[in-house]
Amino acid sequence: MKNIVLGGGCFWCVEAVFERLKGVIDTEVGYSGGNPNPSYESVCNGDGNIEVVKINYDEKQISLLEILTLFFKIHDPTSIDKQGGDIGIQYRSIIFYENEEDKILAQNFIEEQQKIFSKK
């Protein structure tokens, strides 16, 4: 089993997509990247935390590349500090990885996506 943590807007919306995927064992929403003891109020007041979803998955059934591909389809990674009607730094796009291998895969994926988005 592996984990990846994704932030791309409202965590409930992101979780709703991934919790239904074959190969995803479970999901957990929370905050990451800011105040170590966040509250809803502190996050809304810009404490630096991001709404995220931790995805625990079986890499024999679904790959990290498949997860990232879907992630980039369900949110706009070019939007600064907002997704749809949700506005604030807590809604920014981010990927937290577990290890160096996942970091490299994510960085390469992002570079490829940047080429695609720059052509639009």
C-alpha positions as CSV (number, residue, x, y, z in Angstrom):
1,M,0.0,0.0,0.0
2,K,1.1,3.5,-0.8
3,N,-0.1,7.0,0.1
4,I,-0.3,10.3,-1.8
5,V,-1.7,13.6,-0.4
6,L,-3.4,15.9,-2.8
7,G,-4.8,19.4,-2.4
8,G,-6.9,20.8,-5.2
9,G,-9.8,22.8,-3.8
10,C,-12.5,21.6,-1.4
11,F,-11.3,18.4,0.2
12,W,-14.8,16.9,0.2
13,C,-15.0,17.3,-3.6
14,V,-11.6,15.8,-4.2
15,E,-12.3,12.9,-1.8
16,A,-15.6,12.1,-3.5
17,V,-13.8,11.4,-6.7
18,F,-11.0,9.3,-5.3
19,E,-12.9,7.2,-2.7
20,R,-14.8,5.5,-5.5
21,L,-11.8,4.4,-7.5
22,K,-10.8,0.7,-7.8
23,G,-7.5,0.3,-6.0
24,V,-8.1,3.1,-3.5
25,I,-8.2,1.5,-0.1
26,D,-9.3,4.6,1.8
27,T,-9.2,8.4,1.9
28,E,-8.9,10.9,4.7
29,V,-9.4,14.6,4.6
30,G,-7.5,17.2,6.6
31,Y,-5.2,20.1,6.5
32,S,-1.5,20.3,5.8
33,G,1.4,22.7,5.2
34,G,0.7,25.3,7.9
35,N,-0.1,25.7,11.6
36,P,0.4,22.2,13.2
37,N,-2.9,22.5,15.1
38,P,-5.3,24.0,12.6
39,S,-9.0,24.8,13.2
40,Y,-11.5,25.6,10.6
41,E,-11.3,29.3,11.6
42,S,-7.5,29.4,11.5
43,V,-7.4,27.9,8.1
44,C,-10.0,30.3,6.8
45,N,-7.9,33.1,8.3
46,G,-4.9,32.1,6.2
47,D,-2.8,30.1,8.6
48,G,-1.0,28.5,5.7
49,N,-2.8,25.2,5.7
50,I,-4.2,23.6,2.6
51,E,-7.3,21.4,2.4
52,V,-5.9,18.0,1.4
53,V,-7.0,14.4,0.9
54,K,-4.7,11.5,1.9
55,I,-5.2,8.7,-0.6
56,N,-4.2,5.2,0.5
57,Y,-4.0,3.0,-2.6
58,D,-2.9,-0.4,-3.8
59,E,-0.3,0.2,-6.5
60,K,-1.0,-3.2,-8.0
61,Q,-4.5,-2.0,-8.9
62,I,-3.9,1.7,-9.6
63,S,-0.8,3.6,-10.3
64,L,0.3,7.0,-9.0
65,L,0.4,8.2,-12.6
66,E,-3.3,7.2,-13.0
67,I,-4.1,9.1,-9.8
68,L,-2.3,12.2,-10.9
69,T,-3.9,12.1,-14.3
70,L,-7.3,12.1,-12.7
71,F,-6.3,14.8,-10.2
72,F,-5.3,17.1,-13.0
73,K,-8.6,16.5,-14.8
74,I,-10.8,17.3,-11.7
75,H,-9.2,20.6,-10.8
76,D,-7.4,23.6,-12.4
77,P,-3.8,23.5,-11.3
78,T,-3.2,26.9,-13.0
79,S,-5.7,28.7,-10.8
80,I,-4.0,30.6,-8.0
81,D,-5.5,30.1,-4.5
82,K,-9.0,29.1,-5.7
83,Q,-11.0,26.3,-7.3
84,G,-14.4,27.2,-8.7
85,G,-16.3,29.2,-6.1
86,D,-13.9,28.3,-3.3
87,I,-11.4,31.2,-2.8
88,G,-8.4,31.3,-0.4
89,I,-4.9,29.9,0.0
90,Q,-6.3,26.7,1.6
91,Y,-7.7,25.8,-1.9
92,R,-4.3,25.9,-3.8
93,S,-3.1,23.0,-5.8
94,I,-0.4,20.8,-4.2
95,I,1.0,17.3,-4.1
96,F,2.7,15.8,-1.0
97,Y,4.6,12.6,-1.7
98,E,6.0,9.8,0.5
99,N,9.4,9.2,-1.1
100,E,11.9,10.2,-3.7
101,E,10.5,7.9,-6.4
102,D,7.1,9.5,-6.1
103,K,8.6,13.0,-6.0
104,I,10.4,12.4,-9.3
105,L,7.2,10.8,-10.9
106,A,5.1,13.8,-9.7
107,Q,7.7,16.4,-10.9
108,N,7.9,14.7,-14.4
109,F,4.1,14.6,-14.6
110,I,3.8,18.3,-13.7
111,E,6.4,19.2,-16.3
112,E,4.5,17.4,-19.0
113,Q,1.2,19.0,-17.9
114,Q,2.9,22.5,-17.9
115,K,3.7,21.9,-21.6
116,I,0.1,21.0,-22.3
117,F,-1.3,24.0,-20.4
118,S,1.2,26.4,-22.0
119,K,-0.2,25.5,-25.4
120,K,-3.7,26.6,-24.4
